[in-house]
Amino acid sequence: MQYIKLFNAENEREADLLLTSLKSEGIACYAQDAGAGGYLTITSGFSVFGKDIYVEQRDQERARAILQDIQAGWELESEEYHLPWYRNRVIVLRVYLVLVVLMFLGILGLNLLF
């Protein structure tokens, strides 16, 4: 039984929707935090990397067809739904980078003073 990555869901809600839909069709699947997503979920409550959805290789084609049907529905809904700035992956990642750079510069500056 070999699992392959089917999709990267943006958030927990999207991952749960996909998993529920796939399992209701009898497709074995699971979700796993992408990248450093597990750490970010612990520290900030959500991950900017999302969750990877994996399915059995033998069910790949059926799963892709279900995914396409679900995504078609999302496109209709996405016109009405906008994420708040703090849930936007790009903005949150940039804020993290700025904070890390500022911390590094602060530590460097303190080391130069003493």
Phi, psi and omega in degrees: 000109181246133180257145178233154180285127180261318192197155172249108179282142183291328184209178182297320181298314179296319179296316179297320178299314179295314181298317180298316180296317180293316181293327179294338177266005177083021180261124178289127183205164175205164179244147179218140178300135179272144176056229178269026185300324179298316179295315181295326177296321179292315186279324185242354178094348176204167183243138176279349181267347178077197181233134176275135178257126180245142177228161176295144184300323181293337180260010187303312183295316177298318181295320179295322178295318178295318179299318179296321177297317180293316181296328177298320176293324179295323181298324178291321181284330187295338178293333183262340189250128177232134178288144171293160186303324184284354175255357179280121184305313186294315181296315181296318179297320178295320178297315177302316180298317179298317179297319179296316179297316179297319177297317179298314179295323177296317178294318178298317179295321178294323179293327179287330180287325184252000000 
